[in-house]
């Protein structure tokens, strides 16, 4: 019988029913994965690579290093998404199962995080920073196995005994050599409401059109919420050369997405207790009436150092 379950690090098991909606991946670019000495085409992933290395069979497991368990989104969303992925791939042989899970997991995080899964009875040494989710996946189709699974920002990983796709797979920003794999963190991050970090500054509908509204939305780690600093400009990743723009600059004017042009309406200073003050108009980025409901459009307002104007900085 096929097992469809996700086992959390603490030992809690979640059955595979009622998975939340899947985050829509960003536009894809070409990619090839290799296994058992052969290149094979797979569904392409945006702006990252995936790989499995080959060596000998598994040897006794070395205990994995503990890391903080934190949700990439709400924990239930991650569990639900992984259960959905598990259901999609659970009937495949072990190599195809790992390959499918890595491919789809990386589409979920859109290159903003690294993903790795490895068979529990392999011998490995993980040293990860910024662990966003950690758990275990039970497989029971062609043989049975438990896989350790991470979503994380950076770190190193050494697998002492490999076995190809049956044993492990990973994707992200990395360099590999004989000593193992080193993962780097992607520049940037989400811009969150300082006292409500499940809510993020978001480009409406991931549109690249000039004038697209900038709004509040549940954090989901998509390109529409991934910002990085370029001098005093705030650029959004994966949507072209687009910046947070103050528009006409009148008090209560709504901010927007616009082609980056280096002008003062696109220059923001991080001041006080987390306010983003526009250099051109001297007003601050503001959540109208503190309303963080999905779709609330952000505006300029007189700087007042209230929670409606306090954000994290990428």
Backbone as CSV, one residue per row, in Angstrom:
resi,resn,N_x,N_y,N_z,CA_x,CA_y,CA_z,C_x,C_y,C_z
1,UNK,0.854,-1.198,0.000,0.000,0.000,0.000,0.887,1.246,0.000
2,UNK,0.564,2.212,-0.800,1.359,3.433,-0.866,1.076,4.298,0.341
3,UNK,2.129,4.794,0.957,1.970,5.666,2.108,2.041,7.110,1.663
4,UNK,1.082,7.926,2.057,1.076,9.347,1.704,1.067,10.151,2.982
5,UNK,2.245,10.453,3.492,2.324,11.159,4.764,3.578,11.992,4.815
6,UNK,3.538,13.044,5.617,4.703,13.875,5.888,4.966,13.805,7.376
7,UNK,6.161,13.403,7.773,6.522,13.306,9.172,7.375,14.500,9.535
8,UNK,6.906,15.330,10.469,7.665,16.493,10.890,8.816,16.067,11.772
9,UNK,9.769,16.990,11.953,10.962,16.676,12.733,10.615,16.212,14.137
10,UNK,9.596,16.796,14.731,9.211,16.423,16.083,8.484,15.106,16.161
11,UNK,8.225,14.447,15.034,7.576,13.161,15.049,6.113,13.204,14.690
12,UNK,5.556,14.359,14.451,4.150,14.489,14.104,3.935,14.124,12.646
13,UNK,2.934,13.287,12.381,2.660,12.863,11.019,1.375,13.491,10.530
14,UNK,1.390,14.014,9.309,0.207,14.625,8.708,-0.247,13.769,7.544
15,UNK,-1.500,13.333,7.554,-2.022,12.501,6.480,-2.291,13.332,5.242
16,UNK,-2.345,12.646,4.099,-2.465,13.345,2.823,-3.915,13.574,2.454
17,UNK,-4.503,14.601,3.028,-5.812,15.022,2.558,-5.922,16.523,2.682
18,UNK,-6.687,17.135,1.770,-6.959,18.581,1.772,-5.685,19.401,1.736
19,UNK,-5.052,19.477,0.599,-3.868,20.323,0.430,-4.269,21.695,-0.067
20,UNK,-3.632,22.775,0.444,-3.936,24.124,-0.025,-3.529,24.321,-1.477
21,UNK,-3.960,25.443,-2.045,-3.617,25.766,-3.429,-2.111,25.901,-3.588
22,UNK,-1.617,25.525,-4.746,-0.184,25.538,-5.023,0.248,26.912,-5.499
23,UNK,1.394,27.388,-4.985,1.967,28.642,-5.458,2.357,28.522,-6.922
24,UNK,1.945,29.453,-7.737,2.257,29.420,-9.164,3.723,29.746,-9.384
25,UNK,4.466,28.883,-10.098,5.890,29.141,-10.305,6.129,30.277,-11.285
26,UNK,7.356,30.812,-11.214,7.762,31.874,-12.130,8.024,31.288,-13.511
27,UNK,8.124,32.140,-14.535,8.475,31.648,-15.863,9.767,30.850,-15.819
28,UNK,9.830,29.770,-16.595,10.926,28.818,-16.480,11.996,29.042,-17.536
29,UNK,13.206,28.581,-17.197,14.293,28.555,-18.162,14.770,27.124,-18.292
30,UNK,15.645,26.843,-19.275,16.049,25.475,-19.550,16.895,24.871,-18.452
31,UNK,16.829,23.527,-18.330,17.590,22.818,-17.309,17.674,21.354,-17.695
32,UNK,18.788,20.731,-17.350,18.893,19.288,-17.499,19.448,18.726,-16.210
33,UNK,18.948,17.550,-15.823,19.453,16.860,-14.652,20.202,15.615,-15.107
34,UNK,21.173,15.179,-14.319,21.907,13.974,-14.651,21.722,12.913,-13.588
35,UNK,21.603,11.663,-13.974,21.526,10.563,-13.023,22.080,9.305,-13.689
36,UNK,22.868,8.540,-12.949,23.455,7.306,-13.458,24.222,7.521,-14.762
37,UNK,24.861,8.686,-14.878,25.708,8.952,-16.024,24.986,9.446,-17.254
38,UNK,23.674,9.623,-17.182,22.905,10.043,-18.342,22.239,11.386,-18.074
39,UNK,22.266,12.259,-19.082,21.504,13.494,-19.010,20.079,13.200,-19.433
40,UNK,19.123,13.776,-18.726,17.736,13.565,-19.097,16.975,14.871,-18.938
41,UNK,16.112,15.228,-19.902,15.357,16.474,-19.792,14.282,16.368,-18.725
42,UNK,14.095,17.426,-17.973,13.027,17.488,-16.977,12.349,18.831,-17.119
43,UNK,11.251,19.013,-16.402,10.549,20.282,-16.463,11.475,21.381,-15.978
44,UNK,11.707,22.449,-16.766,12.689,23.472,-16.406,12.276,24.281,-15.190
45,UNK,13.281,24.762,-14.470,13.087,25.560,-13.272,13.604,26.967,-13.502
46,UNK,13.048,27.984,-12.817,13.502,29.357,-13.028,14.785,29.681,-12.284
47,UNK,15.814,30.111,-12.999,17.008,30.739,-12.445,17.715,29.916,-11.385
48,UNK,17.840,28.615,-11.581,18.582,27.800,-10.642,18.902,26.474,-11.305
49,UNK,19.648,25.643,-10.639,20.003,24.347,-11.180,19.694,23.269,-10.173
50,UNK,19.571,22.048,-10.643,19.347,20.902,-9.769,20.336,19.817,-10.152
51,UNK,20.716,18.993,-9.194,21.769,18.037,-9.478,21.725,16.874,-8.494
52,UNK,22.116,15.683,-8.945,22.389,14.551,-8.059,23.762,14.017,-8.420
53,UNK,24.559,13.709,-7.420,25.898,13.181,-7.652,25.865,11.662,-7.534
54,UNK,26.900,10.989,-8.024,26.921,9.538,-8.021,28.172,9.049,-7.295
55,UNK,28.004,7.938,-6.564,29.138,7.313,-5.898,28.746,5.881,-5.583
56,UNK,29.025,5.412,-4.391,28.704,4.048,-4.010,27.350,4.003,-3.318
57,UNK,26.967,2.824,-2.838,25.693,2.670,-2.152,25.724,3.269,-0.769
58,UNK,24.583,3.254,-0.076,24.488,3.886,1.234,25.265,3.129,2.302
59,UNK,25.734,3.852,3.308,26.382,3.261,4.464,25.668,3.755,5.708
60,UNK,26.013,3.271,6.912,25.268,3.674,8.108,25.148,5.179,8.253
61,UNK,24.014,5.594,8.700,23.673,7.009,8.762,24.445,7.729,9.850
62,UNK,24.897,8.938,9.542,25.436,9.861,10.537,24.326,10.817,10.914
63,UNK,24.122,11.040,12.184,23.011,11.888,12.621,23.109,13.271,12.011
64,UNK,21.983,13.767,11.525,21.942,15.092,10.910,22.034,16.170,11.970
65,UNK,22.698,17.268,11.631,22.793,18.395,12.552,21.427,19.029,12.735
66,UNK,21.111,19.359,13.971,19.824,19.987,14.251,19.804,21.410,13.732
67,UNK,18.646,21.874,13.353,18.505,23.248,12.875,17.157,23.790,13.271
68,UNK,16.982,25.096,13.258,15.696,25.676,13.621,14.641,25.312,12.596
69,UNK,13.464,24.951,13.063,12.357,24.633,12.170,11.442,25.841,12.112
70,UNK,11.337,26.415,10.934,10.542,27.628,10.759,9.756,27.486,9.478
71,UNK,8.597,28.097,9.398,7.756,27.976,8.213,8.203,28.934,7.138
72,UNK,8.276,28.451,5.908,8.481,29.334,4.770,7.248,30.191,4.585
73,UNK,6.077,29.574,4.702,4.822,30.297,4.818,4.233,29.830,6.131
74,UNK,2.935,29.859,6.284,2.313,29.198,7.415,2.644,27.714,7.306
75,UNK,2.933,27.081,8.435,3.376,25.692,8.435,2.383,24.789,7.717
76,UNK,1.111,25.016,7.919,0.102,24.157,7.297,0.162,24.249,5.782
77,UNK,0.535,25.408,5.227,0.643,25.551,3.780,1.789,24.705,3.238
78,UNK,2.924,24.711,3.941,4.060,23.911,3.508,3.709,22.430,3.564
79,UNK,3.116,21.986,4.670,2.738,20.580,4.790,1.775,20.200,3.675
80,UNK,0.779,21.046,3.458,-0.205,20.757,2.426,0.416,20.671,1.048
81,UNK,1.336,21.584,0.763,1.982,21.581,-0.551,2.829,20.328,-0.724
82,UNK,3.581,19.945,0.306,4.422,18.759,0.205,3.588,17.492,0.067
83,UNK,2.459,17.439,0.757,1.568,16.289,0.606,1.070,16.196,-0.832
84,UNK,0.746,17.340,-1.398,0.295,17.360,-2.796,1.399,16.860,-3.728
85,UNK,2.631,17.333,-3.505,3.752,16.853,-4.315,3.961,15.358,-4.114
86,UNK,3.872,14.929,-2.865,4.062,13.513,-2.550,3.052,12.664,-3.312
87,UNK,1.802,13.082,-3.303,0.765,12.338,-4.019,1.059,12.267,-5.516
88,UNK,1.664,13.317,-6.056,1.974,13.344,-7.487,3.073,12.355,-7.867
89,UNK,3.963,12.031,-6.923,5.162,11.257,-7.266,5.294,9.940,-6.505
90,UNK,4.397,9.637,-5.572,4.586,8.507,-4.663,4.585,7.144,-5.361
91,UNK,3.949,7.015,-6.530,3.874,5.723,-7.211,5.094,5.439,-8.079
92,UNK,5.998,6.387,-8.211,7.175,6.223,-9.069,8.248,5.404,-8.359
93,UNK,9.242,4.929,-9.124,10.373,4.290,-8.466,11.147,5.343,-7.682
94,UNK,12.058,4.890,-6.829,12.688,5.818,-5.885,13.440,6.944,-6.580
95,UNK,14.165,6.633,-7.641,14.910,7.676,-8.334,14.004,8.735,-8.922
96,UNK,12.924,8.303,-9.578,11.981,9.254,-10.168,11.214,10.013,-9.094
97,UNK,10.977,9.367,-7.951,10.308,10.029,-6.830,11.141,11.201,-6.333
98,UNK,12.421,10.963,-6.074,13.304,12.032,-5.591,13.409,13.136,-6.634
99,UNK,13.583,12.743,-7.884,13.726,13.713,-8.962,12.483,14.599,-9.063
100,UNK,11.307,13.979,-8.995,10.064,14.738,-9.084,9.856,15.667,-7.909
101,UNK,10.173,15.186,-6.697,10.011,16.023,-5.510,10.935,17.237,-5.566
102,UNK,12.189,17.034,-5.974,13.128,18.149,-6.055,12.691,19.141,-7.126
103,UNK,12.324,18.640,-8.279,11.906,19.509,-9.377,10.738,20.406,-8.956
104,UNK,9.701,19.807,-8.384,8.513,20.579,-8.024,8.734,21.442,-6.782
105,UNK,9.542,20.970,-5.841,9.846,21.785,-4.662,10.565,23.063,-5.063
106,UNK,11.476,22.945,-6.029,12.229,24.119,-6.448,11.367,25.089,-7.236
107,UNK,10.364,24.574,-7.940,9.398,25.469,-8.568,8.622,26.231,-7.501
108,UNK,8.361,25.598,-6.371,7.637,26.245,-5.284,8.423,27.425,-4.717
109,UNK,9.715,27.241,-4.439,10.489,28.308,-3.797,11.072,29.292,-4.804
110,UNK,10.945,29.002,-6.093,11.312,29.923,-7.174,12.753,30.436,-7.085
111,UNK,13.657,29.591,-6.597,15.058,29.971,-6.555,15.449,30.830,-5.370
112,UNK,14.484,31.183,-4.505,14.796,32.055,-3.377,15.413,31.288,-2.211
113,UNK,15.242,29.984,-2.206,15.830,29.134,-1.174,16.442,27.907,-1.838
114,UNK,17.281,27.213,-1.103,17.833,25.942,-1.541,16.971,24.805,-0.991
115,UNK,16.934,23.696,-1.708,16.164,22.519,-1.295,17.055,21.294,-1.416
116,UNK,17.009,20.420,-0.412,17.772,19.177,-0.456,16.986,18.085,0.251
117,UNK,16.994,16.882,-0.321,16.444,15.712,0.366,17.415,14.552,0.212
118,UNK,17.530,13.744,1.265,18.495,12.650,1.284,17.889,11.493,2.066
119,UNK,18.209,10.276,1.656,17.699,9.099,2.347,18.278,9.044,3.757
120,UNK,17.421,8.735,4.728,17.810,8.767,6.137,18.966,7.826,6.460
121,UNK,19.039,6.667,5.781,20.078,5.710,6.155,21.394,5.951,5.424
122,UNK,21.485,7.057,4.693,22.766,7.434,4.091,23.660,8.075,5.152
123,UNK,24.924,8.212,4.838,25.886,8.831,5.749,26.160,10.248,5.267
124,UNK,25.736,11.249,6.045,25.814,12.625,5.552,26.070,13.611,6.684
125,UNK,26.559,14.792,6.293,26.871,15.858,7.246,26.269,17.170,6.744
126,UNK,25.104,17.577,7.258,24.512,18.859,6.857,24.900,19.969,7.824
127,UNK,25.185,21.137,7.288,25.444,22.333,8.088,24.703,23.487,7.417
128,UNK,23.431,23.642,7.747,22.577,24.597,7.057,22.284,25.817,7.925
129,UNK,22.171,26.971,7.281,21.782,28.220,7.936,20.414,28.652,7.411
130,UNK,19.636,29.290,8.268,18.341,29.803,7.842,17.408,28.708,7.370
131,UNK,17.276,27.635,8.159,16.375,26.540,7.792,14.935,27.037,7.871
132,UNK,14.235,26.994,6.746,12.861,27.482,6.678,11.849,26.376,6.913
133,UNK,12.204,25.164,6.564,11.349,24.008,6.861,12.206,22.767,6.853
134,UNK,11.913,21.866,7.777,12.648,20.614,7.882,11.658,19.520,8.255
135,UNK,11.733,18.398,7.577,10.819,17.305,7.880,11.293,16.015,7.251
136,UNK,10.428,14.991,7.313,10.755,13.686,6.760,9.617,13.191,5.883
137,UNK,9.974,12.572,4.773,9.002,12.041,3.821,9.137,10.523,3.787
138,UNK,8.020,9.813,3.990,8.020,8.351,3.948,7.589,7.868,2.567
139,UNK,8.407,7.027,1.971,8.140,6.478,0.638,7.934,4.975,0.769
140,UNK,6.931,4.418,0.050,6.640,2.995,0.198,6.040,2.428,-1.085
141,UNK,6.707,2.668,-2.225,6.211,2.132,-3.495,7.106,0.980,-3.928
142,UNK,8.220,1.255,-4.604,9.179,0.209,-4.974,10.247,0.144,-3.892
143,UNK,9.943,-0.594,-2.827,10.771,-0.571,-1.636,10.305,0.540,-0.720
144,UNK,10.835,0.599,0.479,10.445,1.645,1.421,11.668,2.447,1.831
145,UNK,11.447,3.727,2.107,12.543,4.610,2.503,11.969,5.839,3.188
146,UNK,12.766,6.442,4.051,12.436,7.723,4.659,13.489,8.728,4.220
147,UNK,13.031,9.879,3.751,13.929,10.926,3.264,13.877,12.137,4.182
148,UNK,15.052,12.655,4.523,15.168,13.903,5.278,15.118,15.045,4.258
149,UNK,14.360,16.081,4.572,14.047,17.128,3.587,14.226,18.491,4.238
150,UNK,14.928,19.406,3.538,15.149,20.758,4.050,14.826,21.810,2.989
151,UNK,14.317,22.951,3.440,14.301,24.204,2.680,15.129,25.184,3.502
152,UNK,16.166,25.795,2.914,17.113,26.558,3.726,17.767,27.654,2.892
153,UNK,18.477,28.553,3.578,19.089,29.701,2.913,20.492,29.422,2.397
154,UNK,21.330,28.818,3.215,22.726,28.612,2.824,23.317,27.505,3.675
155,UNK,24.572,27.135,3.376,25.247,26.138,4.189,26.050,25.162,3.359
156,UNK,26.458,24.063,3.992,27.243,23.031,3.322,26.614,21.666,3.565
157,UNK,26.902,20.744,2.658,26.385,19.376,2.789,27.417,18.417,2.218
158,UNK,27.699,17.363,2.973,28.610,16.325,2.515,27.906,14.981,2.623
159,UNK,27.842,14.266,1.516,27.278,12.918,1.498,28.423,11.937,1.321
160,UNK,28.660,11.112,2.340,29.812,10.212,2.309,29.582,9.019,1.392
161,UNK,28.328,8.632,1.233,27.999,7.546,0.313,26.759,7.952,-0.454
162,UNK,26.785,7.770,-1.779,25.787,8.413,-2.622,24.714,7.452,-3.114
163,UNK,24.772,7.062,-4.373,23.762,6.179,-4.928,22.864,6.849,-5.936
164,UNK,23.146,8.107,-6.292,22.361,8.794,-7.310,20.993,9.213,-6.824
165,UNK,20.067,9.350,-7.783,18.740,9.885,-7.472,17.982,9.049,-6.447
166,UNK,18.284,7.754,-6.320,17.575,6.945,-5.317,17.856,7.455,-3.912
167,UNK,19.015,8.032,-3.706,19.423,8.448,-2.363,19.226,9.925,-2.075
168,UNK,19.404,10.797,-3.093,19.327,12.215,-2.762,19.198,13.072,-4.008
169,UNK,18.859,14.342,-3.782,18.812,15.341,-4.836,18.743,16.718,-4.206
170,UNK,19.100,17.739,-4.978,19.076,19.094,-4.443,18.995,20.093,-5.574
171,UNK,18.666,21.322,-5.243,18.708,22.406,-6.214,18.929,23.712,-5.467
172,UNK,19.336,24.726,-6.200,19.539,26.033,-5.592,20.755,26.731,-6.159
173,UNK,21.367,27.558,-5.344,22.564,28.314,-5.715,23.749,27.637,-5.027
174,UNK,24.595,26.937,-5.781,25.597,26.101,-5.130,26.847,25.946,-5.982
175,UNK,27.909,25.503,-5.303,29.128,25.019,-5.939,29.418,23.648,-5.347
176,UNK,29.906,22.724,-6.163,30.196,21.385,-5.659,31.590,20.950,-6.082
177,UNK,32.222,20.157,-5.218,33.510,19.549,-5.528,33.595,18.239,-4.763
178,UNK,34.779,17.661,-4.701,34.942,16.358,-4.067,34.609,16.385,-2.579
179,UNK,34.704,17.548,-1.958,34.459,17.638,-0.515,32.982,17.792,-0.171
180,UNK,32.141,18.095,-1.161,30.722,18.258,-0.888,30.118,19.404,-1.675
181,UNK,29.026,19.940,-1.157,28.280,20.999,-1.832,28.184,22.205,-0.904
182,UNK,28.462,23.384,-1.435,28.303,24.635,-0.693,27.165,25.425,-1.326
183,UNK,26.180,25.780,-0.503,25.008,26.518,-0.979,25.108,27.979,-0.557
184,UNK,24.772,28.881,-1.478,24.753,30.310,-1.179,23.309,30.798,-1.063
185,UNK,23.145,31.884,-0.324,21.834,32.509,-0.193,21.605,33.472,-1.349
186,UNK,20.408,33.456,-1.913,20.083,34.415,-2.966,20.002,35.817,-2.375
187,UNK,20.528,36.839,-3.070,20.386,38.212,-2.577,18.921,38.601,-2.462
188,UNK,18.630,39.417,-1.460,17.279,39.925,-1.302,16.458,39.125,-0.310
189,UNK,15.210,39.551,-0.172,14.280,38.891,0.743,12.927,39.552,0.569
190,UNK,11.958,39.059,1.305,10.654,39.710,1.310,10.699,40.947,2.205
191,UNK,9.811,41.906,1.944,9.633,43.084,2.796,8.348,42.856,3.581
192,UNK,8.483,42.669,4.889,7.353,42.285,5.729,6.946,43.419,6.661
193,UNK,5.681,43.399,7.056,5.243,44.301,8.120,5.966,43.885,9.387
194,UNK,6.599,44.835,10.050,7.523,44.517,11.130,6.864,43.726,12.251
195,UNK,5.625,44.076,12.612,4.964,43.404,13.726,3.952,42.355,13.263
196,UNK,3.960,42.032,11.973,3.031,41.028,11.436,3.716,40.366,10.248
197,UNK,4.673,39.494,10.546,5.580,39.033,9.504,5.025,37.913,8.635
198,UNK,3.725,37.678,8.722,3.067,36.815,7.742,2.522,37.631,6.577
199,UNK,2.682,38.967,6.638,2.183,39.866,5.593,3.347,40.559,4.895
200,UNK,3.304,40.560,3.559,4.426,41.046,2.759,3.999,42.091,1.736
201,UNK,4.970,42.929,1.349,4.790,43.880,0.252,4.850,43.094,-1.057
202,UNK,3.845,43.271,-1.913,3.599,42.377,-3.040,3.275,43.168,-4.304
203,UNK,3.775,42.698,-5.458,3.406,43.267,-6.757,2.129,42.576,-7.220
204,UNK,1.077,43.335,-7.402,-0.224,42.756,-7.726,-0.145,41.873,-8.978
205,UNK,-0.582,40.621,-8.811,-0.669,39.650,-9.916,0.663,39.395,-10.610
206,UNK,1.775,39.730,-9.953,3.115,39.550,-10.538,3.265,40.260,-11.878
207,UNK,2.489,41.310,-12.089,2.521,42.026,-13.363,3.800,42.841,-13.490
208,UNK,4.295,42.958,-14.715,5.476,43.786,-14.977,5.109,45.119,-15.617
209,UNK,3.837,45.425,-15.716,3.402,46.670,-16.351,3.724,47.873,-15.474
210,UNK,4.197,48.958,-16.073,4.359,50.199,-15.331,3.010,50.626,-14.755
211,UNK,3.041,51.051,-13.491,1.814,51.465,-12.831,1.114,50.360,-12.071
212,UNK,1.663,49.138,-12.098,1.054,48.038,-11.345,1.015,48.373,-9.858
213,UNK,-0.132,48.190,-9.196,-0.229,48.499,-7.768,0.716,47.646,-6.920
214,UNK,1.206,48.247,-5.853,1.967,47.544,-4.824,1.034,47.382,-3.637
215,UNK,0.891,46.161,-3.154,-0.140,45.857,-2.171,0.416,45.011,-1.029
216,UNK,-0.423,44.806,-0.017,-0.122,43.836,1.028,-0.718,42.496,0.630
217,UNK,-0.028,41.422,1.018,-0.534,40.086,0.711,0.112,39.086,1.662
218,UNK,-0.558,37.955,1.864,0.061,36.882,2.629,1.412,36.536,2.016
219,UNK,2.422,36.364,2.855,3.753,36.040,2.356,3.746,34.670,1.681
220,UNK,4.393,34.581,0.520,4.405,33.315,-0.208,5.723,33.040,-0.927
221,UNK,6.730,33.892,-0.742,8.085,33.682,-1.292,8.133,33.650,-2.813
222,UNK,7.133,34.204,-3.482,7.162,34.273,-4.942,7.985,35.475,-5.392
223,UNK,8.269,35.535,-6.699,9.040,36.654,-7.235,8.365,37.990,-6.976
224,UNK,7.042,38.002,-6.928,6.303,39.244,-6.702,6.552,39.825,-5.317
225,UNK,7.169,39.044,-4.428,7.439,39.511,-3.068,8.928,39.488,-2.741
226,UNK,9.775,39.289,-3.727,11.212,39.161,-3.450,11.919,40.431,-3.898
227,UNK,12.351,41.233,-2.934,12.946,42.536,-3.196,14.423,42.535,-2.817
228,UNK,15.190,43.390,-3.463,16.581,43.564,-3.057,16.982,45.026,-3.231
229,UNK,17.970,45.432,-2.431,18.438,46.811,-2.450,19.478,47.001,-3.551
230,UNK,19.323,48.065,-4.309,20.339,48.491,-5.270,20.595,49.962,-4.990
231,UNK,21.573,50.232,-4.121,21.727,51.590,-3.602,20.520,51.908,-2.739
232,UNK,19.825,52.993,-3.066,18.622,53.361,-2.315,17.345,52.880,-3.003
233,UNK,17.482,52.197,-4.138,16.309,51.681,-4.848,15.925,50.312,-4.298
234,UNK,14.628,50.013,-4.360,14.116,48.690,-4.026,13.646,48.039,-5.322
235,UNK,14.364,47.011,-5.750,14.037,46.311,-6.987,13.359,44.984,-6.670
236,UNK,12.460,44.584,-7.561,11.775,43.310,-7.382,12.456,42.266,-8.264
237,UNK,12.715,41.097,-7.707,13.451,40.057,-8.423,12.547,39.314,-9.394
238,UNK,13.114,38.898,-10.508,12.418,38.014,-11.421,11.355,38.658,-12.284
239,UNK,11.164,39.971,-12.171,10.144,40.653,-12.975,10.767,41.702,-13.889
240,UNK,12.041,41.552,-14.185,12.711,42.527,-15.033,13.277,43.669,-14.210
241,UNK,13.678,44.732,-14.870,14.291,45.884,-14.206,13.196,46.818,-13.685
242,UNK,12.548,46.396,-12.582,11.398,47.114,-12.040,11.652,47.523,-10.592
243,UNK,11.185,48.736,-10.235,11.453,49.314,-8.917,10.173,49.777,-8.229
244,UNK,10.259,49.874,-6.900,9.212,50.509,-6.110,9.273,52.011,-6.362
245,UNK,8.160,52.583,-6.810,8.125,53.965,-7.293,7.042,54.743,-6.554
246,UNK,7.359,55.986,-6.176,6.434,56.804,-5.393,5.390,57.515,-6.236
247,UNK,5.444,57.381,-7.536,4.431,57.996,-8.384,4.465,59.510,-8.297
248,UNK,3.270,60.114,-8.323,3.169,61.572,-8.319,3.607,62.215,-7.032
249,UNK,3.593,61.448,-5.942,4.155,61.938,-4.700,3.229,62.724,-3.819
250,UNK,1.962,62.873,-4.193,1.041,63.572,-3.308,0.738,62.756,-2.070
251,UNK,0.400,63.442,-1.008,0.017,62.779,0.230,-1.173,61.880,-0.058
252,UNK,-1.127,60.645,0.322,-2.080,59.553,0.064,-1.960,58.990,-1.342
253,UNK,-1.011,59.469,-2.163,-0.805,58.841,-3.464,-0.374,57.389,-3.279
254,UNK,-0.845,56.539,-4.154,-0.508,55.116,-4.088,0.828,54.875,-4.786
255,UNK,1.632,53.989,-4.193,2.910,53.637,-4.801,2.678,52.592,-5.886
256,UNK,3.683,52.399,-6.737,3.491,51.565,-7.917,4.800,50.909,-8.330
257,UNK,4.694,49.991,-9.276,5.859,49.400,-9.921,6.176,50.212,-11.175
258,UNK,7.481,50.446,-11.418,7.856,51.230,-12.597,9.254,50.816,-13.050
259,UNK,9.519,51.037,-14.333,10.880,50.797,-14.823,11.886,51.545,-13.951
260,UNK,12.941,50.865,-13.537,13.964,51.522,-12.725,14.655,52.604,-13.554
261,UNK,14.755,53.799,-12.988,15.331,54.922,-13.738,16.282,55.778,-12.909
262,UNK,16.502,55.407,-11.650,17.471,56.116,-10.823,17.028,57.465,-10.307
263,UNK,15.758,57.830,-10.508,15.279,59.135,-10.056,14.884,59.090,-8.580
264,UNK,14.728,60.275,-7.991,14.446,60.388,-6.559,13.152,59.700,-6.128
265,UNK,12.067,59.670,-6.943,10.863,58.948,-6.509,11.087,57.446,-6.298
266,UNK,12.224,56.934,-6.769,12.536,55.522,-6.568,13.644,55.305,-5.538
267,UNK,13.964,56.347,-4.790,15.005,56.260,-3.764,14.347,56.264,-2.387
268,UNK,14.687,55.271,-1.564,14.055,55.094,-0.260,15.120,54.970,0.819
269,UNK,14.956,55.730,1.898,15.842,55.641,3.060,15.138,54.870,4.169
270,UNK,15.875,53.985,4.803,15.346,53.187,5.913,15.647,53.948,7.196
271,UNK,14.625,54.491,7.835,14.823,55.420,8.949,13.983,54.999,10.154
272,UNK,14.287,55.631,11.303,13.493,55.411,12.508,13.479,53.959,12.921
273,UNK,12.282,53.448,13.192,12.122,52.076,13.648,11.667,51.139,12.533
274,UNK,12.053,51.452,11.317,11.710,50.569,10.207,10.898,51.227,9.119
275,UNK,10.931,52.552,9.031,10.166,53.262,8.002,10.981,53.405,6.723
276,UNK,10.281,53.367,5.585,10.890,53.619,4.282,10.435,54.990,3.799
277,UNK,11.332,55.961,3.870,11.005,57.351,3.523,11.511,57.660,2.118
278,UNK,10.611,58.195,1.295,10.958,58.516,-0.084,11.771,59.804,-0.151
279,UNK,12.874,59.783,-0.903,13.771,60.939,-0.958,13.166,62.121,-1.708
280,UNK,12.313,61.851,-2.656,11.730,62.931,-3.442,10.668,63.688,-2.653
281,UNK,9.750,62.959,-2.035,8.573,63.592,-1.440,8.630,63.673,0.080
282,UNK,9.575,62.977,0.691,9.751,63.015,2.138,8.572,62.411,2.901
283,UNK,7.761,61.631,2.212,6.705,60.859,2.862,7.177,59.418,3.008
284,UNK,6.441,58.645,3.823,6.831,57.263,4.109,5.861,56.259,3.485
285,UNK,6.397,55.077,3.187,5.559,53.972,2.732,4.605,53.606,3.860
286,UNK,3.307,53.466,3.523,2.274,53.379,4.554,1.191,52.377,4.148
287,UNK,0.714,51.608,5.134,-0.434,50.718,4.950,-1.677,51.485,5.385
288,UNK,-2.586,51.834,4.486,-3.744,52.660,4.855,-4.533,52.064,6.017
289,UNK,-4.672,52.850,7.081,-5.427,52.445,8.271,-4.904,51.153,8.900
290,UNK,-3.675,50.794,8.576,-3.099,49.570,9.132,-3.758,48.299,8.640
291,UNK,-4.514,48.384,7.545,-5.278,47.249,7.026,-4.366,46.339,6.206
292,UNK,-4.067,45.156,6.725,-3.154,44.234,6.038,-3.890,43.171,5.226
293,UNK,-5.170,43.370,4.974,-5.916,42.403,4.158,-5.276,42.273,2.780
294,UNK,-5.335,41.087,2.212,-4.806,40.887,0.863,-5.429,41.889,-0.099
295,UNK,-4.578,42.556,-0.876,-5.056,43.514,-1.861,-5.048,44.957,-1.408
296,UNK,-4.787,45.212,-0.118,-4.705,46.598,0.346,-3.522,47.290,-0.321
297,UNK,-3.793,48.365,-1.035,-2.754,49.037,-1.809,-1.973,50.010,-0.933
298,UNK,-0.656,49.967,-1.030,0.203,50.822,-0.218,0.224,52.245,-0.766
299,UNK,0.471,53.196,0.136,0.419,54.609,-0.215,1.595,55.354,0.403
300,UNK,1.710,56.642,0.063,2.591,57.567,0.768,1.779,58.279,1.838
301,UNK,2.424,58.524,2.998,1.754,59.225,4.090,2.814,59.958,4.892
302,UNK,2.390,61.004,5.584,3.331,61.706,6.459,3.978,60.713,7.419
303,UNK,5.285,60.790,7.541,6.008,59.852,8.401,5.581,60.050,9.853
304,UNK,5.208,58.955,10.517,4.717,59.055,11.898,5.240,57.940,12.802
305,UNK,6.088,57.061,12.270,6.738,56.010,13.059,5.742,55.060,13.717
306,UNK,4.559,54.901,13.126,3.593,53.928,13.643,3.832,52.569,12.992
307,UNK,3.153,51.542,13.503,3.348,50.192,12.976,2.914,50.074,11.519
308,UNK,2.038,50.968,11.067,1.598,50.946,9.666,2.703,51.371,8.709
309,UNK,3.789,51.912,9.260,4.907,52.366,8.430,6.210,51.641,8.766
310,UNK,6.117,50.524,9.447,7.326,49.812,9.862,7.432,48.479,9.128
311,UNK,8.552,48.309,8.432,8.764,47.135,7.588,10.162,46.564,7.825
312,UNK,10.311,45.302,7.496,11.653,44.722,7.452,12.334,45.164,6.159
313,UNK,13.647,45.120,6.150,14.408,45.533,4.967,15.100,44.314,4.367
314,UNK,14.997,44.110,3.033,15.641,42.933,2.429,17.164,43.042,2.472
